[in-house]
Amino acid sequence: MAETMILDSKLKILFEIGLNEKGEPLYKAKTYNNIDKNVTADKLFETAQALGQLSIYPVLGVERTDSFEIVG
């Protein structure tokens, strides 16, 4: 039976940085690599909120991206 092994984990925080000339929102993302593979979603969210407080822009979203290897 095949199994998955997590290779890498990333945390991405999305910010709204203003409006363009048409009044549409502009976004910027900050990605943090090499996140601990065993960290919980709650801890990642807390971390993203704490990092977001260091920014002058509001946090719009938090994403986690995991890369896996499938071995058989």
QUIHU-V560243 format. One record per backbone hydrogen bond with DSSP energy under -1.0 kcal/mol. NH is the residue of the N-H (numbers start at 1). CO is the residue of the C=O. Records with the same first field share a line. If there is no record, write none. Layout:
# QUIHU-V560243
NH=CO  CO
This chain:
# QUIHU-V560243
3=71
5=69
7=67
8=67
10=65
11=32
12=63
13=30
14=61
15=28
16=58
17=26
20=24
23=20
26=18
28=15
30=13
32=11
35=9
39=36
44=40
45=41
46=42
47=43
48=44
49=45
50=46
51=47
52=48
53=49
54=51
55=52
60=14
61=14
63=12
65=10
67=8
69=5
71=3
